[in-house]
């Protein structure tokens, strides 16, 4: 594991997101298509996604922007837009799509679905009452889960 990956993983943990949390999203997305799916397989796919440099860069960029917004250190109007997680902003989703794109088009549908459903850790990250700003992080976590789901689906198709 390189230093950038270690930092990306550390920042996820510091923001309250574990690999297991993301793996549970993968399981949520894929269990009906893979009846014998085990959480360990989901964890492996999440780890493989996070090992990609472009994913690490997205994690660090998104978390840094969330932290700056949380601390009130962005200029207006960007400060208010990110802090409110304004629906028409969309840059958070664009950053997330750079992760989804790593494993092909199936990731786009997985990402859209999980972004609307907001199960598990995504529900927690979207809770505005905590005082945390997770405008970018919730989309990044959803995108990692969608990419890991795509990876899992592609590998299963090759086995079948």
Secondary structure, DSSP 8 states (H G I E B T S, - for coil): --HHHHHHHHHHHHTT--HHHHHHHHHHHHTTT-TT--HHHHHHHHHHHHTSHHHHHHHHHHHHHHHHHHTT-S-TTHHHHHHHT-TTT-HHHHHHHHHHGGG-THHHHHHHHHHHH--THHHHHT-GGGS---TTHHHHHHHHHHHHHHHHHHHHHHH-
